[in-house]
């Protein structure tokens, strides 16, 4: 499995923090991520700080990082 650029894999989850420049930008991004997660039926942990959003994903059913996580990360990256 290829870990998308910009994401870290600590052996337990893929993680990346996105700077959205403002609180409203961060909220809008969270809503976009939620739509992708619902479409893929694969839901990450999302942490919100004023202008930053941290996404952490792993496959809970197998308690490991899988291709589903990498696919979700690529879809999130495509949001721009």
N, C-alpha and C positions, 0 to 999 in steps of 0.2 A: 504494500500500500504506500503510495506517495503522499506525504504530508504536504499540503499546499503551502506555498511560500508565505512567510509572515506568521504562520501558526507554529506553536511549540507543541511538542508531544512529550509529556513528562512520564510517559508509561502508563498513566491512568486516564488521561484525557487530552484532547486537542484544545488549545486555548489561544485566543488572540484578543487584544484590546484595540478598539477603533476610536479615534478622536473625531467627533462630529462637530466640533467648534462651538457648540452652544447646547443648552439644555433642550431646546425645542428640536434641534438637529438630532440629538441623542434619542429623544422620545420617538421621533419619526423613524429612525433607523430600527429601534426595537420593534415597532409595528411592522416594518418590512420583514425583519427576521422572523417574527411570529407567523406571518403569512407563508413564508417559505417552509418553516418548521411544520406547520399544519398540512401543507401540501405534501411534504415528504413523510409525514407522520413520524417525525423524529425530532424531539424537543430538547434543546440545550438548556443549560443553566445560563441565565442572563443577569449580569450585575450592572447597575446603572450608577454612574457618578456624574456630576453636573454636565460635562461635555463628553464623557467617555462611556463606552459600552464594552464590557468584557463578556465574551462568549466562551463557554466551556462545554464541550460535548464528549460524551462517551456512550457506548451502547449498554444501557442498564441491564438488559436481558442477559448479556454475557459478561458484564462487568469488565469490559475491555474496550479499547479503541478498535473500530472496525472500518471497513470501506464505507459504511453508511455515514460515519462521522466525517470522513474525508469528502464525501459527496456533499454533505450539508455545508462543510467549510467552503467548498468551491462555489456553491450556490450563494452563500453569504458574501463571498468576495465579489461575485458578479453584480451585487447590488450597488457597488461603486463607493 
